[in-house]
Amino acid sequence: MTFPIRFELFGEWYHWHYIFELLSFFIGVRVYYFLKQKIADPISDEHRLWIMLGAMLGALIGSRVIAILEDPVHLNQLSFSVLYQSKTIVGGLLGGLFGVELVKKCIGVKIASGDIYVIPIIIALFIGRIGCFSMGIDEPVYGVETHFFMGMDLGDGLKRHPVALYEMIYMVVLFVLFLAIRDKTLINGDRFKLFMVLYFLFRFLVEFIKPYQALFLNLSSIHWSALFIFLYYYKFITRNVKAYLL
Protein backbone atom coordinates (compact mmCIF):
# COMPACT_ATOMS: atom_id res chain seq x y z
CA MET A 1 0.00 0.00 0.00
CA THR A 2 1.41 3.36 -1.07
CA PHE A 3 0.32 6.62 0.55
CA PRO A 4 -1.47 8.81 -0.21
CA ILE A 5 -4.14 6.52 -1.65
CA ARG A 6 -5.84 8.22 -4.59
CA PHE A 7 -8.15 7.44 -7.48
CA GLU A 8 -8.06 8.60 -11.09
CA LEU A 9 -11.02 10.27 -12.77
CA PHE A 10 -10.91 11.72 -16.28
CA GLY A 11 -7.13 11.81 -16.19
CA GLU A 12 -6.94 13.61 -12.84
CA TRP A 13 -5.92 12.14 -9.49
CA TYR A 14 -8.05 12.78 -6.42
CA HIS A 15 -7.78 11.96 -2.72
CA TRP A 16 -10.31 9.55 -1.24
CA HIS A 17 -10.35 11.80 1.82
CA TYR A 18 -12.96 14.13 0.35
CA ILE A 19 -15.26 11.22 -0.55
CA PHE A 20 -15.08 9.77 2.96
CA GLU A 21 -15.59 13.21 4.50
CA LEU A 22 -18.88 13.58 2.62
CA LEU A 23 -19.86 9.99 3.42
CA SER A 24 -19.20 10.51 7.12
CA PHE A 25 -21.57 13.48 7.24
CA PHE A 26 -24.28 11.83 5.10
CA ILE A 27 -24.24 8.47 6.91
CA GLY A 28 -23.98 10.11 10.34
CA VAL A 29 -27.12 12.17 9.63
CA ARG A 30 -28.99 9.14 8.30
CA VAL A 31 -28.09 7.09 11.39
CA TYR A 32 -29.30 9.96 13.60
CA TYR A 33 -32.73 10.05 11.89
CA PHE A 34 -32.95 6.25 12.00
CA LEU A 35 -32.33 6.24 15.76
CA LYS A 36 -34.64 9.20 16.33
CA GLN A 37 -37.56 7.22 14.92
CA LYS A 38 -37.09 4.62 17.66
CA ILE A 39 -37.35 7.00 20.65
CA ALA A 40 -39.91 9.31 22.17
CA ASP A 41 -37.90 12.50 21.86
CA PRO A 42 -38.79 15.00 24.63
CA ILE A 43 -37.42 17.80 22.43
CA SER A 44 -39.65 19.04 19.60
CA ASP A 45 -38.56 18.72 15.97
CA GLU A 46 -38.34 22.50 15.66
CA HIS A 47 -36.07 22.77 18.68
CA ARG A 48 -33.99 19.82 17.44
CA LEU A 49 -33.46 21.68 14.18
CA TRP A 50 -32.25 24.79 16.00
CA ILE A 51 -29.98 22.66 18.18
CA MET A 52 -28.47 20.95 15.13
CA LEU A 53 -27.93 24.31 13.44
CA GLY A 54 -26.18 25.56 16.57
CA ALA A 55 -24.03 22.44 16.64
CA MET A 56 -23.03 22.80 12.97
CA LEU A 57 -22.24 26.50 13.21
CA GLY A 58 -20.30 25.98 16.44
CA ALA A 59 -18.43 23.05 14.91
CA LEU A 60 -17.58 25.09 11.82
CA ILE A 61 -16.03 27.85 13.93
CA GLY A 62 -14.47 25.66 16.61
CA SER A 63 -12.83 23.28 14.16
CA ARG A 64 -11.03 26.19 12.47
CA VAL A 65 -10.00 28.00 15.66
CA ILE A 66 -8.46 24.95 17.36
CA ALA A 67 -6.84 23.86 14.09
CA ILE A 68 -4.99 27.14 13.53
CA LEU A 69 -3.87 27.11 17.17
CA GLU A 70 -2.23 23.73 16.51
CA ASP A 71 0.45 25.64 14.60
CA PRO A 72 0.85 28.87 16.63
CA VAL A 73 4.16 29.77 14.94
CA HIS A 74 2.32 30.62 11.72
CA LEU A 75 -0.50 32.67 13.24
CA ASN A 76 0.99 35.84 11.75
CA GLN A 77 0.66 34.28 8.28
CA LEU A 78 -3.04 33.53 8.70
CA SER A 79 -5.21 33.98 5.62
CA PHE A 80 -8.78 33.12 4.64
CA SER A 81 -7.51 30.20 2.54
CA VAL A 82 -5.53 28.76 5.47
CA LEU A 83 -8.47 29.30 7.82
CA TYR A 84 -10.88 27.58 5.41
CA GLN A 85 -8.64 24.54 4.90
CA SER A 86 -7.74 24.12 8.59
CA LYS A 87 -10.05 21.97 10.67
CA THR A 88 -9.92 19.43 13.47
CA ILE A 89 -12.49 17.10 14.99
CA VAL A 90 -11.57 18.21 18.51
CA GLY A 91 -12.40 21.81 17.67
CA GLY A 92 -15.58 20.68 15.93
CA LEU A 93 -16.82 18.84 19.00
CA LEU A 94 -15.79 21.65 21.32
CA GLY A 95 -17.35 24.35 19.15
CA GLY A 96 -20.43 22.21 18.58
CA LEU A 97 -20.87 21.86 22.33
CA PHE A 98 -20.75 25.64 22.80
CA GLY A 99 -23.09 26.16 19.84
CA VAL A 100 -25.66 23.74 21.23
CA GLU A 101 -25.58 25.20 24.74
CA LEU A 102 -25.93 28.75 23.39
CA VAL A 103 -28.90 27.82 21.18
CA LYS A 104 -30.58 25.90 24.00
CA LYS A 105 -30.36 28.94 26.25
CA CYS A 106 -31.85 31.11 23.52
CA ILE A 107 -34.81 28.81 22.83
CA GLY A 108 -35.35 27.81 26.46
CA VAL A 109 -34.51 24.09 26.23
CA LYS A 110 -33.19 22.79 29.54
CA ILE A 111 -33.23 19.06 28.75
CA ALA A 112 -29.95 17.30 27.94
CA SER A 113 -29.95 16.74 24.18
CA GLY A 114 -26.72 14.90 23.32
CA ASP A 115 -27.35 11.19 23.97
CA ILE A 116 -28.99 10.55 20.62
CA TYR A 117 -25.94 11.91 18.77
CA VAL A 118 -23.36 9.55 20.30
CA ILE A 119 -23.68 6.59 17.92
CA PRO A 120 -23.99 8.80 14.79
CA ILE A 121 -20.87 10.75 15.83
CA ILE A 122 -18.88 7.55 16.44
CA ILE A 123 -19.86 6.15 13.04
CA ALA A 124 -19.13 9.45 11.30
CA LEU A 125 -15.72 9.71 12.99
CA PHE A 126 -14.82 6.16 11.94
CA ILE A 127 -15.73 6.83 8.30
CA GLY A 128 -13.97 10.18 8.27
CA ARG A 129 -10.78 8.70 9.69
CA ILE A 130 -10.66 6.19 6.82
CA GLY A 131 -10.18 9.20 4.57
CA CYS A 132 -7.55 10.71 6.90
CA PHE A 133 -5.68 7.40 6.98
CA SER A 134 -5.67 7.22 3.17
CA MET A 135 -3.93 10.61 3.03
CA GLY A 136 -0.79 9.39 4.82
CA ILE A 137 1.39 12.34 5.81
CA ASP A 138 -0.58 14.69 3.53
CA GLU A 139 -3.10 14.99 6.37
CA PRO A 140 -1.75 15.95 9.83
CA VAL A 141 -3.23 12.86 11.50
CA TYR A 142 -0.05 10.82 11.75
CA GLY A 143 2.43 10.03 14.47
CA VAL A 144 6.12 10.32 15.16
CA GLU A 145 8.66 7.76 14.02
CA THR A 146 8.39 4.46 15.89
CA HIS A 147 9.58 0.86 16.12
CA PHE A 148 6.16 -0.25 17.38
CA PHE A 149 4.83 -3.25 15.45
CA MET A 150 1.98 -1.15 14.02
CA GLY A 151 4.37 1.45 12.61
CA MET A 152 3.73 2.18 8.92
CA ASP A 153 5.33 4.05 6.06
CA LEU A 154 2.74 6.75 5.46
CA GLY A 155 4.49 8.25 2.47
CA ASP A 156 7.84 9.62 3.65
CA GLY A 157 9.83 6.38 4.02
CA LEU A 158 9.66 6.39 7.85
CA LYS A 159 7.83 3.97 10.12
CA ARG A 160 5.30 6.16 11.93
CA HIS A 161 2.42 5.67 14.34
CA PRO A 162 -0.73 5.45 12.14
CA VAL A 163 -2.74 7.70 14.46
CA ALA A 164 -5.80 7.74 12.18
CA LEU A 165 -5.85 3.94 12.25
CA TYR A 166 -5.56 3.96 16.04
CA GLU A 167 -8.57 6.25 16.21
CA MET A 168 -10.57 3.97 13.92
CA ILE A 169 -9.85 1.07 16.26
CA TYR A 170 -10.82 3.22 19.25
CA MET A 171 -14.10 4.16 17.56
CA VAL A 172 -14.91 0.45 17.19
CA VAL A 173 -14.23 -0.01 20.91
CA LEU A 174 -16.50 2.94 21.78
CA PHE A 175 -19.20 1.65 19.43
CA VAL A 176 -19.19 -1.74 21.17
CA LEU A 177 -19.18 -0.04 24.59
CA PHE A 178 -22.20 2.14 23.86
CA LEU A 179 -24.09 -0.76 22.32
CA ALA A 180 -23.36 -2.75 25.49
CA ILE A 181 -24.86 -0.02 27.72
CA ARG A 182 -27.75 0.92 25.42
CA ASP A 183 -30.31 -0.67 27.78
CA LYS A 184 -28.63 0.53 30.95
CA THR A 185 -30.56 3.17 32.90
CA LEU A 186 -28.46 6.33 32.98
CA ILE A 187 -29.15 9.96 33.77
CA ASN A 188 -30.26 11.79 30.63
CA GLY A 189 -27.16 13.30 29.00
CA ASP A 190 -24.66 10.96 30.65
CA ARG A 191 -24.03 8.95 27.50
CA PHE A 192 -22.94 12.04 25.62
CA LYS A 193 -20.79 13.19 28.54
CA LEU A 194 -19.19 9.74 28.72
CA PHE A 195 -18.43 9.84 25.00
CA MET A 196 -16.89 13.31 25.23
CA VAL A 197 -14.70 12.39 28.19
CA LEU A 198 -13.51 9.13 26.62
CA TYR A 199 -12.89 10.68 23.20
CA PHE A 200 -10.99 13.66 24.57
CA LEU A 201 -9.00 11.36 26.86
CA PHE A 202 -7.89 9.42 23.77
CA ARG A 203 -7.00 12.62 21.92
CA PHE A 204 -5.09 13.97 24.93
CA LEU A 205 -2.97 10.81 25.16
CA VAL A 206 -2.44 10.19 21.45
CA GLU A 207 -1.30 13.79 20.96
CA PHE A 208 1.97 12.84 22.69
CA ILE A 209 2.88 10.48 19.84
CA LYS A 210 2.20 13.13 17.19
CA PRO A 211 4.65 15.83 16.04
CA TYR A 212 2.65 18.60 17.69
CA GLN A 213 3.46 22.27 18.22
CA ALA A 214 3.22 23.50 21.81
CA LEU A 215 0.76 26.32 22.46
CA PHE A 216 1.44 26.85 26.16
CA LEU A 217 3.35 24.92 28.89
CA ASN A 218 4.54 22.43 26.27
CA LEU A 219 0.95 21.36 25.54
CA SER A 220 -0.84 21.74 22.21
CA SER A 221 -4.26 23.23 21.52
CA ILE A 222 -5.61 19.66 21.46
CA HIS A 223 -4.22 19.02 24.94
CA TRP A 224 -5.77 22.23 26.27
CA SER A 225 -9.11 21.44 24.60
CA ALA A 226 -9.13 18.05 26.32
CA LEU A 227 -8.26 19.58 29.69
CA PHE A 228 -11.11 22.06 29.24
CA ILE A 229 -13.55 19.18 28.59
CA PHE A 230 -12.34 17.36 31.71
CA LEU A 231 -12.92 20.53 33.72
CA TYR A 232 -16.29 21.20 32.05
CA TYR A 233 -17.50 17.71 32.95
CA TYR A 234 -15.73 17.43 36.28
CA LYS A 235 -19.01 16.88 38.18
CA PHE A 236 -19.88 13.99 35.86
CA ILE A 237 -16.37 12.55 36.21
CA THR A 238 -16.21 12.83 40.02
CA ARG A 239 -19.76 11.48 40.41
CA ASN A 240 -18.98 8.37 38.40
CA VAL A 241 -15.55 7.84 39.92
CA LYS A 242 -17.09 7.97 43.40
CA ALA A 243 -19.89 5.60 42.36
CA TYR A 244 -17.35 3.15 40.90
CA LEU A 245 -15.03 3.27 43.91
CA LEU A 246 -17.82 3.05 46.46
C-alpha positions as CSV (number, residue, x, y, z in Angstrom):
1,M,0.0,0.0,0.0
2,T,1.4,3.4,-1.1
3,F,0.3,6.6,0.5
4,P,-1.5,8.8,-0.2
5,I,-4.1,6.5,-1.6
6,R,-5.8,8.2,-4.6
7,F,-8.1,7.4,-7.5
8,E,-8.1,8.6,-11.1
9,L,-11.0,10.3,-12.8
10,F,-10.9,11.7,-16.3
11,G,-7.1,11.8,-16.2
12,E,-6.9,13.6,-12.8
13,W,-5.9,12.1,-9.5
14,Y,-8.1,12.8,-6.4
15,H,-7.8,12.0,-2.7
16,W,-10.3,9.6,-1.2
17,H,-10.4,11.8,1.8
18,Y,-13.0,14.1,0.3
19,I,-15.3,11.2,-0.5
20,F,-15.1,9.8,3.0
21,E,-15.6,13.2,4.5
22,L,-18.9,13.6,2.6
23,L,-19.9,10.0,3.4
24,S,-19.2,10.5,7.1
25,F,-21.6,13.5,7.2
26,F,-24.3,11.8,5.1
27,I,-24.2,8.5,6.9
28,G,-24.0,10.1,10.3
29,V,-27.1,12.2,9.6
30,R,-29.0,9.1,8.3
31,V,-28.1,7.1,11.4
32,Y,-29.3,10.0,13.6
33,Y,-32.7,10.1,11.9
34,F,-33.0,6.2,12.0
35,L,-32.3,6.2,15.8
36,K,-34.6,9.2,16.3
37,Q,-37.6,7.2,14.9
38,K,-37.1,4.6,17.7
39,I,-37.4,7.0,20.6
40,A,-39.9,9.3,22.2
41,D,-37.9,12.5,21.9
42,P,-38.8,15.0,24.6
43,I,-37.4,17.8,22.4
44,S,-39.7,19.0,19.6
45,D,-38.6,18.7,16.0
46,E,-38.3,22.5,15.7
47,H,-36.1,22.8,18.7
48,R,-34.0,19.8,17.4
49,L,-33.5,21.7,14.2
50,W,-32.3,24.8,16.0
51,I,-30.0,22.7,18.2
52,M,-28.5,20.9,15.1
53,L,-27.9,24.3,13.4
54,G,-26.2,25.6,16.6
55,A,-24.0,22.4,16.6
56,M,-23.0,22.8,13.0
57,L,-22.2,26.5,13.2
58,G,-20.3,26.0,16.4
59,A,-18.4,23.0,14.9
60,L,-17.6,25.1,11.8
61,I,-16.0,27.9,13.9
62,G,-14.5,25.7,16.6
63,S,-12.8,23.3,14.2
64,R,-11.0,26.2,12.5
65,V,-10.0,28.0,15.7
66,I,-8.5,25.0,17.4
67,A,-6.8,23.9,14.1
68,I,-5.0,27.1,13.5
69,L,-3.9,27.1,17.2
70,E,-2.2,23.7,16.5
71,D,0.5,25.6,14.6
72,P,0.8,28.9,16.6
73,V,4.2,29.8,14.9
74,H,2.3,30.6,11.7
75,L,-0.5,32.7,13.2
76,N,1.0,35.8,11.7
77,Q,0.7,34.3,8.3
78,L,-3.0,33.5,8.7
79,S,-5.2,34.0,5.6
80,F,-8.8,33.1,4.6
81,S,-7.5,30.2,2.5
82,V,-5.5,28.8,5.5
83,L,-8.5,29.3,7.8
84,Y,-10.9,27.6,5.4
85,Q,-8.6,24.5,4.9
86,S,-7.7,24.1,8.6
87,K,-10.0,22.0,10.7
88,T,-9.9,19.4,13.5
89,I,-12.5,17.1,15.0
90,V,-11.6,18.2,18.5
91,G,-12.4,21.8,17.7
92,G,-15.6,20.7,15.9
93,L,-16.8,18.8,19.0
94,L,-15.8,21.7,21.3
95,G,-17.4,24.3,19.1
96,G,-20.4,22.2,18.6
97,L,-20.9,21.9,22.3
98,F,-20.8,25.6,22.8
99,G,-23.1,26.2,19.8
100,V,-25.7,23.7,21.2
101,E,-25.6,25.2,24.7
102,L,-25.9,28.7,23.4
103,V,-28.9,27.8,21.2
104,K,-30.6,25.9,24.0
105,K,-30.4,28.9,26.3
106,C,-31.8,31.1,23.5
107,I,-34.8,28.8,22.8
108,G,-35.3,27.8,26.5
109,V,-34.5,24.1,26.2
110,K,-33.2,22.8,29.5
111,I,-33.2,19.1,28.8
112,A,-29.9,17.3,27.9
113,S,-29.9,16.7,24.2
114,G,-26.7,14.9,23.3
115,D,-27.4,11.2,24.0
116,I,-29.0,10.6,20.6
117,Y,-25.9,11.9,18.8
118,V,-23.4,9.5,20.3
119,I,-23.7,6.6,17.9
120,P,-24.0,8.8,14.8
121,I,-20.9,10.7,15.8
122,I,-18.9,7.6,16.4
123,I,-19.9,6.1,13.0
124,A,-19.1,9.5,11.3
125,L,-15.7,9.7,13.0
126,F,-14.8,6.2,11.9
127,I,-15.7,6.8,8.3
128,G,-14.0,10.2,8.3
129,R,-10.8,8.7,9.7
130,I,-10.7,6.2,6.8
131,G,-10.2,9.2,4.6
132,C,-7.6,10.7,6.9
133,F,-5.7,7.4,7.0
134,S,-5.7,7.2,3.2
135,M,-3.9,10.6,3.0
136,G,-0.8,9.4,4.8
137,I,1.4,12.3,5.8
138,D,-0.6,14.7,3.5
139,E,-3.1,15.0,6.4
140,P,-1.8,16.0,9.8
141,V,-3.2,12.9,11.5
142,Y,-0.1,10.8,11.7
143,G,2.4,10.0,14.5
144,V,6.1,10.3,15.2
145,E,8.7,7.8,14.0
146,T,8.4,4.5,15.9
147,H,9.6,0.9,16.1
148,F,6.2,-0.2,17.4
149,F,4.8,-3.3,15.5
150,M,2.0,-1.1,14.0
151,G,4.4,1.4,12.6
152,M,3.7,2.2,8.9
153,D,5.3,4.0,6.1
154,L,2.7,6.7,5.5
155,G,4.5,8.2,2.5
156,D,7.8,9.6,3.6
157,G,9.8,6.4,4.0
158,L,9.7,6.4,7.8
159,K,7.8,4.0,10.1
160,R,5.3,6.2,11.9
161,H,2.4,5.7,14.3
162,P,-0.7,5.4,12.1
163,V,-2.7,7.7,14.5
164,A,-5.8,7.7,12.2
165,L,-5.8,3.9,12.2
166,Y,-5.6,4.0,16.0
167,E,-8.6,6.2,16.2
168,M,-10.6,4.0,13.9
169,I,-9.9,1.1,16.3
170,Y,-10.8,3.2,19.2
171,M,-14.1,4.2,17.6
172,V,-14.9,0.5,17.2
173,V,-14.2,0.0,20.9
174,L,-16.5,2.9,21.8
175,F,-19.2,1.7,19.4
176,V,-19.2,-1.7,21.2
177,L,-19.2,0.0,24.6
178,F,-22.2,2.1,23.9
179,L,-24.1,-0.8,22.3
180,A,-23.4,-2.7,25.5
181,I,-24.9,0.0,27.7
182,R,-27.7,0.9,25.4
183,D,-30.3,-0.7,27.8
184,K,-28.6,0.5,31.0
185,T,-30.6,3.2,32.9
186,L,-28.5,6.3,33.0
187,I,-29.1,10.0,33.8
188,N,-30.3,11.8,30.6
189,G,-27.2,13.3,29.0
190,D,-24.7,11.0,30.7
191,R,-24.0,8.9,27.5
192,F,-22.9,12.0,25.6
193,K,-20.8,13.2,28.5
194,L,-19.2,9.7,28.7
195,F,-18.4,9.8,25.0
196,M,-16.9,13.3,25.2
197,V,-14.7,12.4,28.2
198,L,-13.5,9.1,26.6
199,Y,-12.9,10.7,23.2
200,F,-11.0,13.7,24.6
201,L,-9.0,11.4,26.9
202,F,-7.9,9.4,23.8
203,R,-7.0,12.6,21.9
204,F,-5.1,14.0,24.9
205,L,-3.0,10.8,25.2
206,V,-2.4,10.2,21.5
207,E,-1.3,13.8,21.0
208,F,2.0,12.8,22.7
209,I,2.9,10.5,19.8
210,K,2.2,13.1,17.2
211,P,4.6,15.8,16.0
212,Y,2.6,18.6,17.7
213,Q,3.5,22.3,18.2
214,A,3.2,23.5,21.8
215,L,0.8,26.3,22.5
216,F,1.4,26.8,26.2
217,L,3.4,24.9,28.9
218,N,4.5,22.4,26.3
219,L,1.0,21.4,25.5
220,S,-0.8,21.7,22.2
221,S,-4.3,23.2,21.5
222,I,-5.6,19.7,21.5
223,H,-4.2,19.0,24.9
224,W,-5.8,22.2,26.3
225,S,-9.1,21.4,24.6
226,A,-9.1,18.1,26.3
227,L,-8.3,19.6,29.7
228,F,-11.1,22.1,29.2
229,I,-13.6,19.2,28.6
230,F,-12.3,17.4,31.7
231,L,-12.9,20.5,33.7
232,Y,-16.3,21.2,32.1
233,Y,-17.5,17.7,33.0
234,Y,-15.7,17.4,36.3
235,K,-19.0,16.9,38.2
236,F,-19.9,14.0,35.9
237,I,-16.4,12.5,36.2
238,T,-16.2,12.8,40.0
239,R,-19.8,11.5,40.4
240,N,-19.0,8.4,38.4
241,V,-15.5,7.8,39.9
242,K,-17.1,8.0,43.4
243,A,-19.9,5.6,42.4
244,Y,-17.4,3.2,40.9
245,L,-15.0,3.3,43.9
246,L,-17.8,3.0,46.5
